[in-house]
Amino acid sequence: MKDLNNNKFALEPANYKLLIIGIGIIVLGFILMSGGGSEDPNVFDESIFNFRRTTLAPIVVLFGFLFEIYAIMYKPRNRK
């Protein structure tokens, strides 16, 4: 019978550090997407269609998700 008290995590500590970095990148992308609204709802504001919100922020978020996949698949070297 297998030892059921083997308390090991699914990933190594380096993987969890990379996952936290990836979450930070995704949050940064969503922060870049925010804003650009007008104070008056009757006035149209062109700033919602600028480069930062329509191009840069989605690329940053996509990079964050790809980084998350890398962080899960990353296998650290054994230091023995």
C-alpha positions in Angstrom: 0.0 0.0 0.0 1.3 3.5 -0.8 2.1 6.0 1.9 -0.9 8.4 2.0 0.9 10.9 4.3 3.3 11.9 1.5 2.7 15.7 1.6 4.2 16.8 -1.7 3.0 19.7 -3.8 2.2 19.1 -7.4 4.9 21.6 -8.6 8.2 22.8 -7.3 8.7 26.2 -5.5 10.2 27.7 -8.7 7.0 26.9 -10.6 4.9 28.7 -8.0 7.2 31.8 -8.2 6.8 31.8 -12.0 3.0 31.4 -11.7 2.9 34.5 -9.4 4.9 36.5 -12.0 2.5 35.3 -14.7 -0.5 36.5 -12.7 1.2 39.8 -12.2 1.7 40.1 -16.0 -2.0 39.4 -16.6 -3.1 41.9 -14.0 -0.8 44.5 -15.6 -2.5 43.8 -18.9 -6.0 44.4 -17.5 -4.8 47.6 -15.8 -3.5 48.8 -19.1 -7.0 48.1 -20.6 -8.8 50.1 -18.0 -9.8 53.7 -18.2 -10.6 55.9 -21.2 -14.1 56.7 -20.3 -15.8 60.0 -20.4 -17.1 61.8 -17.3 -20.2 62.8 -19.3 -22.1 59.9 -20.8 -23.4 62.1 -23.6 -19.9 63.0 -24.8 -18.0 60.4 -26.9 -14.3 60.1 -26.0 -12.0 58.7 -28.7 -9.3 57.7 -26.1 -11.0 54.3 -25.7 -9.6 53.3 -29.1 -6.0 54.2 -28.5 -3.0 51.9 -29.0 -2.6 51.0 -25.4 -6.1 49.7 -24.9 -6.7 48.0 -28.2 -3.3 46.5 -29.0 -0.8 46.6 -26.2 -3.0 45.5 -23.3 -4.4 42.4 -25.1 -0.8 41.4 -26.2 0.4 41.7 -22.6 -2.5 39.6 -21.3 -1.9 36.9 -23.9 1.8 36.9 -23.0 0.8 36.5 -19.4 -1.3 33.4 -20.2 1.5 31.9 -22.3 3.9 32.6 -19.4 1.5 30.7 -17.1 1.6 27.7 -19.4 5.4 27.9 -19.4 5.4 28.2 -15.6 3.4 25.0 -15.2 5.5 23.1 -17.7 8.9 24.3 -16.4 11.0 21.6 -14.8 13.7 23.0 -12.6 17.1 21.3 -12.6 18.0 19.1 -9.6 20.7 20.5 -7.4 22.0 17.2 -6.0 
